[in-house]
């Protein structure tokens, strides 16, 4: 086989492999993995948009199931194919330190958002927002403080911080700020006006 033919065949083979690999992911992306005790949970981006928090055994729309999840990769088995996703080269934040603020009994399909926050981001976040929420509502005040940082919708209300109900705005705000300053992730359970479903926002600390 001539050199030119060999190069052409090799190029075609690599192209076919790349196309096959792209097809197998079907728009799924592993955005991050966090360690929860001795187990792992993954932030899985869906083809239609949005993220869900999954663990080994979680069911995925379309008949899929998470059959493997460790500190670097996640595998989804569908009736007709298997998809393996890795953090390597994905731009994901990698494995976070052990997090005790992720509820293990939460629904797998609960809407979530994962955001990386640096100390500079926290310092730059405005202390107030233009939300029109009811004054004096602790959850609304917390949402106002972190509206830009956590990309919260207008009139949002923070229900819990690290699974602790928001009763005092000052205490909840201090908990968020101190946790991030100490390099610990923060979980916010957020409700929005207009009947939108509750969601979780995970603020993941990163170095500047």
C-alpha positions in Angstrom: 0.0 0.0 0.0 1.4 3.4 -1.0 2.2 6.0 1.5 -0.5 8.4 0.2 -3.1 5.6 0.4 -2.0 4.6 3.9 -2.3 8.3 5.1 -5.7 8.6 3.5 -6.9 5.4 5.2 -5.5 6.4 8.5 -7.2 9.9 8.3 -10.5 8.3 7.4 -10.2 5.9 10.3 -9.5 8.7 12.7 -12.3 10.8 11.3 -14.7 7.8 11.7 -13.6 7.3 15.3 -14.1 11.0 16.1 -17.6 11.0 14.6 -18.5 7.8 16.4 -17.3 9.2 19.7 -19.2 12.4 19.2 -22.3 10.5 18.4 -22.1 8.3 21.4 -22.2 11.2 23.8 -25.4 12.6 22.2 -25.1 15.9 23.9 -24.4 14.6 27.4 -21.5 16.2 29.3 -20.0 15.5 32.7 -19.8 19.0 34.3 -18.3 17.9 37.6 -18.0 15.3 40.3 -18.1 15.7 44.0 -17.2 13.3 46.7 -19.8 12.6 49.3 -18.3 10.5 52.1 -16.9 7.4 50.3 -19.3 7.9 47.3 -19.5 10.2 44.4 -22.1 12.3 42.7 -21.9 13.7 39.2 -23.3 16.9 37.7 -24.6 15.6 34.3 -25.5 18.1 31.6 -28.4 17.0 29.5 -28.8 17.2 25.7 -31.8 19.5 26.0 -30.1 21.8 28.5 -30.0 21.9 32.2 -28.1 19.7 34.7 -29.1 16.9 37.1 -27.2 15.5 40.0 -26.8 11.7 39.7 -25.2 8.8 41.6 -24.5 5.2 40.6 -27.8 3.6 39.9 -29.7 6.8 38.9 -32.2 6.4 36.0 -31.7 8.6 33.0 -34.5 9.7 30.6 -34.6 7.4 27.6 -34.0 4.2 29.4 -30.5 4.9 30.6 -28.9 4.2 34.0 -25.7 5.3 35.7 -23.8 2.0 35.9 -20.4 3.4 37.0 -19.2 6.6 38.7 -15.9 7.4 40.3 -13.7 10.4 40.8 -13.0 11.0 37.1 -15.6 9.4 34.9 -19.3 8.4 34.6 -20.8 5.6 32.5 -24.4 5.5 31.3 -25.9 2.3 29.9 -28.8 2.6 27.5 -30.6 -0.4 26.0 -28.8 0.1 22.7 -25.5 1.8 23.7 -23.2 2.8 26.5 -21.8 6.3 27.0 -18.7 7.0 29.1 -18.0 10.6 30.0 -14.8 11.9 31.6 -13.7 15.1 33.3 -10.4 15.1 31.4 -10.4 17.9 28.9 -14.1 18.7 29.6 -13.4 22.0 31.4 -15.2 20.6 34.4 -14.1 21.6 37.9 -12.9 18.1 38.8 -13.5 16.4 42.1 -14.4 18.7 44.9 -13.5 18.0 48.5 -15.9 15.9 50.5 -19.3 17.7 50.7 -21.7 17.1 53.5 -24.3 19.6 52.2 -25.6 17.5 49.3 -28.8 15.7 50.3 -28.5 12.1 49.3 -32.3 11.6 49.3 -33.0 14.3 46.8 -34.8 13.6 43.5 -32.3 12.9 40.7 -34.3 15.1 38.3 -34.4 18.1 40.6 -33.2 21.2 38.6 -29.7 22.2 39.6 -27.1 24.8 38.7 -23.4 24.5 39.6 -21.3 27.6 39.6 -17.7 28.2 40.4 -17.0 31.2 42.7 -13.7 32.8 43.6 -13.0 35.1 46.5 -12.9 38.0 43.9 -16.4 37.0 42.7 -17.7 37.1 46.2 -16.2 40.4 47.0 -17.5 41.9 43.8 -21.0 40.7 44.2 -23.3 43.7 45.1 -24.8 43.7 48.6 -28.3 44.5 47.2 -30.3 43.8 44.1 -33.2 45.3 42.2 -35.5 42.4 43.3 -39.0 43.5 44.3 -39.5 40.9 47.0 -41.2 41.5 50.3 -39.0 43.4 52.6 -38.2 41.7 55.9 -38.4 38.2 54.3 -35.2 36.5 55.3 -35.1 34.2 52.3 -35.7 37.1 49.9 -32.9 39.1 51.6 -30.5 36.2 51.1 -31.5 35.9 47.5 -30.9 39.6 47.0 -27.4 39.3 48.4 -26.4 36.5 46.1 -28.6 37.2 43.1 -25.8 38.1 40.7 -23.3 35.6 42.1 -25.7 32.7 42.0 -27.6 33.9 38.9 -30.9 33.8 40.8 -34.1 34.9 39.1 -35.9 38.1 40.1 -38.1 37.7 43.2 -36.2 34.5 44.1 -36.3 33.3 47.7 -33.6 31.1 49.3 -35.2 28.4 51.4 -32.2 26.7 52.8 -28.4 27.1 53.0 -26.6 23.8 53.3 -29.9 22.2 54.2 -30.5 24.6 57.1 -33.8 26.6 56.8 -33.2 30.3 56.4 -34.6 32.0 59.5 -32.2 34.9 59.8 -30.9 36.7 56.7 -27.7 37.8 58.5 -26.9 34.3 59.7 -27.6 32.7 56.3 -25.5 35.3 54.5 -22.7 34.9 56.9 -22.8 31.1 56.5 -22.5 31.4 52.7 -19.7 33.9 52.8 -17.7 32.0 55.5 -18.1 28.6 53.8 -16.8 30.0 50.5 -14.0 31.8 52.2 -13.0 28.6 53.9 -13.0 26.7 50.6 -16.2 24.8 51.3 -19.0 24.4 48.8 -22.5 25.8 49.5 -25.9 24.4 48.6 -28.8 26.8 48.2 -32.4 25.6 47.8 -34.2 28.4 45.8 -37.8 29.1 45.1 -38.9 31.5 42.4 -42.0 33.6 42.0 -44.6 32.5 39.4 -44.9 28.9 40.3 -41.6 27.8 38.8 -40.2 24.6 40.4 -37.7 24.8 43.2 -34.1 24.3 42.3 -30.7 23.9 43.8 -27.7 26.1 43.2 -24.3 24.8 44.2 -21.6 27.4 44.7 -18.2 25.7 44.3 -15.2 27.6 45.6 -12.2 27.9 43.4 -8.8 29.5 43.8 -8.2 32.8 42.0 
